[in-house]
Amino acid sequence: MTLSLLEESRGHLADLLEAAQRCAWYLRAGAAKVHWPLTGTELAQRLRDLEFYERLAALNERFGKLQDLLATTMRHLCELSGENTESFLACGFILS
């Protein structure tokens, strides 16, 4: 791997880590607007509360995005360190 390619890869990794931090911040901020733990009774009472369910949908979307981003980041780290990524990818499919 040439030095310029290595620097480019490091820059990409830095961008991935920054994006992960941003995703985690928004996920945490959104989760703070929901009173935890959610109960079946509360969900039944708020059955037609569109704002509440949109908030939950946004949390679900952000969590999924963060999982995907972390998997991409981990794969990139493995490639940068010269590790075999085949077993990592197989584990990712099992956990998904």
Residue pairs with C-beta under 8 A, 6 or more apart in sequence:
1 9
9 76
9 79
9 80
10 80
12 76
13 73
13 76
13 77
13 80
16 69
16 72
16 73
16 76
17 73
19 69
20 66
20 69
20 70
20 73
23 62
23 65
23 66
23 69
24 66
26 62
27 59
27 62
27 63
27 66
30 55
30 58
30 59
30 62
31 59
33 55
34 55
34 56
34 59
35 42
46 52
46 53
67 96
71 92
74 88
75 85
75 88
75 89
75 92
78 84
78 85
78 88
79 85
